[in-house]
Amino acid sequence: MWVVFLCLSQILLAQKQDSTEVKKTKVYLEHANVLSFDKERISDAQVLNGDVCFRHDSSYMYCDSAYFYEQSNSLEAFSNVRMEQGDTLFVYGDYLFYDGNAQIAYLRDHVRMENRDVTLFTDSLNYERIPNIGYYFEGGLIVDSLNELSSFYGQYSPATKLAVFNDSVRLENPQFTLYSDTLHYNTETKISMILGPSVIVSDSGTIHSSLGWYDTAKNTAMLLNRSEVSSGNKILIGDSIAYDRAAGFGEVFGSMSIRDTLQQAMLRGNYGYYNEKTGFAFATDSASFLEYSQGDTLYLHADTLQMVTIDSTYREVKAYYGVRFFRSDLQGVCDSMQFNSRDSILYMYNDPVLWNERYQLYGDTILIYMNDSTVDYAHVVQFAFAVQYVDTSYYNQLKGNDLKAYFNGKAIRQIDVSGNAESIFYPIEDDGAMVGLNATQSGYLTIWVKDNKLEKLKIWPTPKGTMTPIPDLKPEQKTLKDFYWFDYLRPQSKDDIYVSKKRKVQDVPKRSNKFVH
C-alpha cells in the first residue's frame, strides 16, 4: 500500500507545482542565419531562417525557420523542431508554438519527447515547463525499457516519472496486455496504478479489477474492489487479492470465492489462497464448499477447507473441524471429512452423523460412495447404528459391527447389518395402528424399505426375536444400547450449516461394539 501513497503524493506534488505562479522571463534569439521582416504579412514578427536557436532560461529551442514575436514573448517554429531542457529532456516535432510568459510549448505533428529511457510519441503535445509536465489529448504512446502504454489522453512528468492515462488505455508487456479506463504508471518503478475498470490478459489467464496496482517488473499485484483472477477453468474473486503471477499464487482477503467452472464446484471463505500451478486452494473464516454439477447443490461448511484440482478428472476436498453439510436428500455432521474424485468416496471421521429423510446413521466412521453426484451407498464402519423416526416416542433401530445403507434415487432402499446385528421395529397395520415392538438378535440382518416403511426383513443364521405389545412396553425396552437421536444437530438449510451446534453431554457414545443382550 506504500506504493499507492507514494504515487498519490506525486500527483499532489504535481498539482501544487502547477498552481505556482509563473515568473515571467524573456525569450532570447540566440542564432539564425537570416533575419528579416514581412510587415505586410506578419507585422509584429521577426522572420528567421537557417539554424534558428532560441533560449528561455535553461531551455533551448531549435528549428529550420521561425516567427519570433518579441513583444508577446512568444515564437512559432517550423521543421526539424527540437526543444532541450538540461541534458535529460528532449522534445521533437514538425511545429512548435511557445508562449514564454506562460512557459508552455505547443508541439504538433510527429512529436517525440525523450527522457532517458522513456519516449513519448504523439501528434499533439503540450509541454508546461513550470510543473514539468507534457500531455497529449488526441492519442499517444509512451514507451520505456519494459512497457508500451497508449491512450487517448496521457501526460508524463519527467521529474516524478509518473505518467497518467485516460480513455482507451492499453499497456503492452512482453508477458501480458492491460486494458483500462484510467491508469497511472511510474516509469521508474514500472508499477501501474489501476484507477478504473481494467482487464489484464496473458497466456496464463485474465484479471479484472477497478482499483489496485500491478508491478509490471515483478509481476505482482494488489487488487481491490472485488477483483477477479481467472486461470483456465478456475475463477478467483475477493475483496482484495495479493497476486504473484510468476508463482501463480493469489492470497485473498474478504469474501473469497474460487469457482471451478468445469467441475461446477466452489470454495468460499473470508480468507484463503489459491496456487494455479499446483491446483491447491485453501479457505477459512466462514469457509464453505459448494458442489452443483447435477443441479442439486451440496453446501458444506468447516473451520478450514482445502481443495486440490489437478486436471478435469481429479478433485480432492478436505474439511477440518466442525463439518456440517446440507443437500436436499442428504445432511451430515462430523469433525473432519475428505472427498477424492478418483475413488468417488466421501469419508466422514470423528463422531459422524448422516441423515436421509427419516433415517439417521452414525458410528465411528462413515464412508459415502458416490455415483457422479448421487449416493450409491453409505458404509458405517464399527459402532454402526441406524435409526428411523416413527414418531416422537418411537424409533425403528438397527445396530451392529458394520452397516451399509443402499440408496435408490434420493432415498434409502436397503440396509445390511453385519456382526452382532440387533433391531427394534414397530410394525404398522394397514390402518396405521402400531402393533407392538419386534426385537431381534442375529449375526446378520437385511431390511428393505419402501416409502419410508419396512417392506421386508431378513435375519440369519440363528435369529432370536420377541414381540411385545405396546401396552406392555417398559421404557428401557424402547431403545437399544447406545441409541441417540441427534436431530438437534441436523442442518436444516444451506444457511444452517454455519450455525455451530454441540452434542449434549448425555449424547456422547461410549463406542461399545459388543453384542448386548
N, C-alpha and C positions, 0 to 999 in steps of 0.2 A: 504493500500500500504506500510505501515511501515514494515509489516511483510516481504514483498518482499525485501526491502532494507536491513533488518536485516540478512536475510538468505544469500543474496549476499555478505554482509560484512563478514559473517562467512566463506564463500567459499574463498574469497580473503585472509583472515587471514590464513586459512589452507595452501593456496598456498605459502604465504610468509614464513610460518614456514618451509614448505617443501624445500624451496630454501636456508634455512640457512645452513651453512657449519657444518657438523657433527664433533663434538670434539671427538677424539679417546681416549678411556679409556680402561683399562684392564678388561677382564673377569676372575673371580676368581672361582676356585673349592672350595666350602665350605665343602662338605661332600660326602663320598662314602664308602660303606662297604668294597669293594675290588677295588684295583687299580692295573693294570697290563699293559704290553706292548706286542704287537703282531707285531714285526718288519717285519716278513715275509709277513703278510697280510696288515697291516697298519703301515708303518714305522714311521710316524710322529705323531701318535695319542696315547693318554693315553686311555686305555680301562677301563671303570668304571662300576661297578655293585652294586646294592643294595642301596636304599635310596640316590640316587645321587642328589646333590643340587649345583647349580651354582648361582653366584651373579654378576650382572653387574650394577654398580651404585646402584640405588634403586630398581632394578628389580631382581626377583628371579625366577629360573627355576628348576623344579623338574622332575624326571623320574625314571624308574626302571634300565635303563642302558644307557651308553652314550659313544661317542668318543669325546675326548677333544683335539682340535688342538691348542695348546697353542701358537705356533709360528704365526699362522694366526689369532689368537684371535677369534676362532670360535668353534662350537661344533655341534654334532648330538646327539639327544635324542630319546630314544625308549621306548614305552609302558608307559601308565599312565602319559603322559606328562602334566605338569601343569606350567603355567607361571603367576606370580603375579607381579603387579605393584601398589604399595601403597595398600590401603585397599578397593579399589573400582573396580579394573580391574583384571579379572581372565580369562586365556585362557587355554583350554584343547584340547588334541588331542592324536593321536597314534604316531605321528612322528614330530620332530622339527629339523630344521637346523637353527642355529643362527649365524649371521655374526656380531661380536662385533664391528668391525670397522665401518661398515655401520649402525649398530644398527637396523638391520632388522631381524625379525623372520619369517621363512617359516614353517607353520604348515600344516600337511596333515592327512586326514582320521579321520572322526568323530570329527571334530573340533567344539569347542563351546567357544565363547567369551562372558563373562558376565560383565556387567557394571551396577550395581544397578538393576533396574527393566528391563534392556534391555539385551536380549540374541541373539547372532548371531550364526547360525548353517550353516556349510558348510563342504566340504571335502578338500578344498584348500583355505587356508587363508595366506596372507602375512600381517604382522603387522610391521609398521615402527614406532619405538619409538619416534624419534625426532618430526615429525609432529603429532604423537599420532593418527595414522590412521590405521585401519585394512581394508583390501579389499579382496574380493573373485572374481573369474573370470570364474568359471565353474558351477555356480549355487549356490544359498544360500538363507537363510531365516533369517530375523530379527524380533524378537518378543518383544513387550513391553506390558504394562499393558492394552492397548486398542486394538492394531492392530497387524496383522501379514503381513510382507512385504517380497515378494520373487522376485528374478530376476536372470538373467544370470550373470550380473556383479553388484557388490554392494560394497560400502565402508561405514565405520562408524568411526566417530571421538568421542571418549569418552569426550574430552574437550569441544567441541562445541555442542554435542548432535545431530549433523547433519549427516544424512545418505543420500547417493547418490545411485540411482538405474538406470541401463540402460538395455535395451533389455528384453522383455517379463516380464515386471514389473506387479506384482499383489499385491494389498493391500486389505486384508480381515478385515472388520469391522463387528461387530455384526449386523449392520443395512444396510450395502451395501458392494459392491466389486468394487474396482477401478482397471482398466486395463490401462497400459500406456507403452509408449516407453521410456520416460525419466521422472524421478520423484526424487525430493529432499524431505526429510522428517525430521522434528525435533522431536526427541523422547521425548523432554521435553514439548513443546507446543502442540504436536500432530497435527501440521499443515503440510500438504503436499503441495509442490510446483510443479505444473503441468508445465512441460517444453517440452512436446511433445504430439503427438496425444494420447488422453486418453478417456476412457469411464467409467462412474460410473453407476453401475446397482444396483437398490434397488426395493423393493416391490412397492414403490410409483411412480417409473419412471426411466428414463435414462438421463444421462448428457453426452454430447460430448463437449470436449474442448481440445485445444492445448496449452493454456497458462493461468495461474492463480494460485490461491491457494484454498485449501479446508481444513477447520478446522474440523478434524475428531471428536474432543471432543464436539464442539458446533454445529456441522452440519450446518455450514455456509460457504459460498464460495464467492470469487470474480473471475469471469470467463471472460477472454478476448478473442480477436481474433475471433469474430463471433461464439461464443459458442452457444450450443443448450441444452435446458432442455425440456424433454418430460414427460408428465404425462397423462396417459390414451390416449384419442384421441386429446389432446392439445399439441402443439409444440411451445415453446417459443425460439426465436432466437434474438440475439442482438450483437452489437459490444462489449459491456461489460455488464455482468449480476451480480448483487449482489443477492445471493440466500440464503434463510434461509429454509433449508429442514424441520426443526421441525415445523415452522409456515406455510410451504407450500407457501412461498411468494418470488417472484422474481421481482426485480426492474431493469429496462433495460435502458441503455444509448446508443443512436446511432443506427439508422436503425433497430428499433424493429419490430418484427412481431410475432403475436400469431395466429397460424393456428389450426382450428378445422377440423380434417380430417374426422370426421363422418358427420357433418352438412355442410362441404365444404364451410367454411367461414374463413375470415382472417381479423385481426385487425393490422394496421401498424401505425408507428409514429417514431419520433426521440427520444421520451421519453415515457415510460409507465411502467406499472407493472401488475402482474397477481397473484392472490391468488388461488392456485389449490384446496384449501379446500372449499372456498365459490363459486368458479367459476367466480369471479369478475375480469374483466380486464379493464384497463384504458390506453388511448393513447392521446398524444397531440404533437404539433410541427409537422406540415405537416401530421396530422393524417388522416387515410383513413380506410374504411371498404369495403371488397370485399366479395360478395356472388356469388358462381359459381356452385351451386348444379344442375342446369338444363342446363349447357353449355353456356348460355348467361349471362356473368358476369355483376353484378351490382357494379359500382365503386362509393363510397360515401366519401366525404371529409367534415370535420368540424374542428373548432379550437380544440374541445375536444370531444372525443368519449369514451363511456362506453359500455361494453358488459358483460352480465351475462349469463352463461350457467350452468344449474344445472344438467340436465340429457339429454338424447338423444332427448327428445321431446320439451324441453323448452329453448328458447333463447330470451333475451331482449337486444335490442341495443338502446342507447340514444346518440343523436348528438346535440351539443350546439354551436351556433354562426357560422354564415357563412356557412350554409349547402349547398352543391352542389353535385348532383349525376348524373351519366350517365349510361344508358344502351341503347342498340341499338334501343329499342322500346319505351323508357321512359326516360325523363330527367326532372330535377326539381331543384328548389332553395327555401330556406326558412331560417328562423332564427334558428329554432330548430326542431328536429324530434325524433320520438320514434317508435320502432317496437317491438311487442310482438308476439312470435310464437304461444302462446296459442289461441289468437283470430285472428291471421294472418292479423292484421290491421297495416298499416303504417300511423302514424299520422304526419302531417306537420303543424307547428304552425308559426304564425307571418310572414305575407307577403309571403305566399306560392304561387309558380307558378309551374304548371306542363305542360309538353309538350308531345304530341304524334303525330308524323308525322307533318301534317299541323295544328294541333289543339293546342291551349293554354288555360289552365284552371287556374283561380285564384280566390281568395276570402279570407275570414278571416281565415278559417281552411280547410284543405283538408285531407280526410281520404281515403287511398287506400286499398281496400280489396283484399287480395292475395289468390290465389288458388295454393298451392305449391309455385313456384316462378313466376307464371304468374299472370297477373292482372285480377281480376273478374270485379270490377267496382271501379270508383273513386267518392267520395261523397264530394262536395264542400258545406260547411256549412256557410250560411249567406254571404251576399255580393257576390253572386255567378255569375261568368262571364265565358263564353266560347267564344273563338274567333277562326275562321278558316281562314287561309291565302288563298286568292284568287289570288291576285297579289299585286304589290307594292302600289296600290291605293285603293284596295277594300278588305274588310274583312267581312265574314259572322259572325254574333254576336248573342249570346243568353245571357239573363240576367234574374235574379230572386232571390228570397229569398233562394232557395235551389236547388241544381243541382246534378244530378247523371249521370255519363258517363259510359256506359257499354261497355266492350271490347269483341271482338271476335278474338281470337288469339292475335296478337300484335297490332291491330288497333281498334279505337273506332267504335262501330256499332250502338249505340243508346244513345241519350241524353234526359233525363227527367228534366224539369224545373218546380218547384212548387212555387206558390205565386208570384204575380206581374210579370208574365212572359212577357218579351219583346224579339223581334227578329228582325234582319235585314238580309235579304238574297238577293243574286244576282242570280236569275235563269239564267241558261245557256242553250241556244238552242243546238240542236244536232250538228250543225256546229261550235259550240264553241262561238257563238256570245252571248254577255251579254245583256239581255232584258231590265232590269231596276232594281230598288230597291223595294223589297217587305218587308214592315214593318208591324209587328203585335203586338197586345197587348191583353193579356188574363190572366185568373187565372192560367192556366196550359198549358204546351206545351211539345210535344214529337216529336223528329225528328229521322229518320232512315238514316244512312249513308252507302254508298257502294262505295268502291274505291275512297274515299275522296270526294264524290259528294252526294248532298242531294237526297235521294231516295223517302222519304215520309215525310210529315209534318202534325201533328195533333195538333189543338189548341181548348180549351174549357174552361169554358162553354159558355161565351158570347164574342167571339173574335171580335176584331176590326182590320182592316187591310187596307193598301193603297198600290198602285203600282205606282211608279214614274219612268218615262222613264229616261234613262241615261243622255240625253241632258238637261233634266230639273232639274237635281240634284243640290242642293246647298251644299257647303262643310259641313255645320253643320248637314245635313241630313244623311251623310255617316257613322256616328258613334253614338252609344248610349252613354248616360251619363256614366261616369266612364270607358270609353273604354281606354285601354292602350295596346300597343304592346311591350312586353318585350323581344323580340327576342335577343337583345344585351346582355341579362343576361344568355341566354341559354347555358349550357355546350355543347360543340361541340365534345368532345372526352374524353377518360378516363384521359388524361393529363390535359385537360382544367378545370377539377374540382378544381385544385389547384390555378387557376387564380382568384384573388379577383375582383369582379365586383359589383359596387354600382348602385342603382337606380338613375336615373336622378331626379332632384328636381321636375320637372313638372310631373313626373310619379308616384307620391305618392297618392294613392287613398284616398278619403275623407270618405270612409266607409259609404256611403249612401245606405240604403236598401229600401228606399221609392220608390214607383212607380212614375216615372217621365213622364209626358205627353209631 
